[in-house]
Amino acid sequence: MSHTYSFEKLEVWQESRILVVWIYGITNKFPAEEKFGLVTQMRRASISVVSNLAEGSARKSSKEQAYFTQLAFSSLIELLNQIIIASDLSYLSGEELSEGRLKIENLTKKISALRNVQLAKLNSKLSTQNQ
């Protein structure tokens, strides 16, 4: 049996993986001329979310963890922008846009909560050091 890493246990990482699969699925039907444009950008942004969550989990300090969690959040907002543009270009239906927005909104809340926990740990350590 293989080892399970800490990031694999994070609910937010697991849900972000589902988002990656969803993004790959919806971008499969984009026009061929978008293969190296919006398709690539959306796929990279979605992968950036899960990758930064994974990388942050491997960092020792709460400050570094929070940094990578913030990067994941930023990539998620970038992805939201891209699905809005894809909808504007009629590559996504209104239903797909709503579904994507809902997935992203749910993840932004969870990523923010994770970052708040990481920052609280950092602030706790700093206040303990200053006493």
Number of C-alpha atoms within 10 A of each C-alpha: 3 4 5 8 11 10 18 13 10 15 13 22 21 13 16 25 17 14 21 19 13 17 21 15 11 15 20 12 12 16 11 10 9 14 13 9 10 18 22 13 16 24 18 15 22 26 20 21 29 25 20 21 27 21 15 23 21 14 14 9 14 19 18 18 24 26 19 21 28 20 18 29 24 16 21 25 18 15 24 21 14 17 24 18 15 19 17 13 10 11 19 20 13 13 10 14 19 15 13 21 17 12 17 20 15 13 22 18 13 17 24 16 14 19 21 14 14 20 18 15 16 18 14 12 12 11 10 9 8 7 5
